[in-house]
Amino acid sequence: MTVLLWRVLRTLDRFNAAHPWDHNAHYHPWIMRQLPRRFSSALDAGSGTGDLARLLATRAAAVDGVDRDPAMTARARALTPPDAPVTFTTADVLNGVPAASYDVVTCVAVLHHLPFAHALDHFRRHLAPGGTLVVVGLWRARGPVDHLLGAASVPLNVVVGRFGNRGRAPSGPPVSMTAPVRPATMDFGEIVREVRRVLPGARLRRRLFWRYTLVWHRP
């Protein structure tokens, strides 16, 4: 990493601290557009402070949010109205999913913390026939397209942080774009190959703000 690039990223970190916004929550409206208007059950894997789970509850009869961090789970419960159809559980999402199947499974910025193919197969097995899996994940920049998207994301990050989130404070700690808890190790090509093997027919796309999206409908 060049000294100039390092300085740019540190400057953006300071900017994000002054104008906090969540790169993952930015994709929540897009996630909702991939889903039916109404469905019976949903699983949010790695639910954090519960923002997406509460959004899912506006359409679902029941939502399970699962996160391995007890502090995050406690925060999610505190932020959720008592009459909302959401249950938050502290568990490893690969071992502690409360129900056998769901109409919707969502997973945002969590998959790179898990054994990739095993986690995809796990979500597939917990998806009801006709159900929808939606993933927003992180990938490791490798080729020119990746670096071009990363470069385009830098000025947009400033614009969204400064003007696009007025009145929308994040419910949890802001997600740092430069220092995730565990950096992604798979590049986009590797992700595509694994997804096609486990979830034939899935739609994948590189996105801005260092993310990719995956949508798969179980037959």
Secondary structure, DSSP 8 states (H G I E B T S, - for coil): --HHHHHHHHHHHHHHHHS---TTGGGHHHHHHTS-S-EEEEEEET-TTSHHHHHHTTTEEEEEEEES-HHHHHHHHHHS-TTSSEEEEES-TTT--SSS-EEEEEEES-GGGS-HHHHHHHHHHTEEEEEEEEEEE-----SHHHHHHHHHHHHHHHHHHHHS-TT---SS----SS--SS---S-HHHHHHHHHHHSTT-EEEEETTTEEEEEEE--
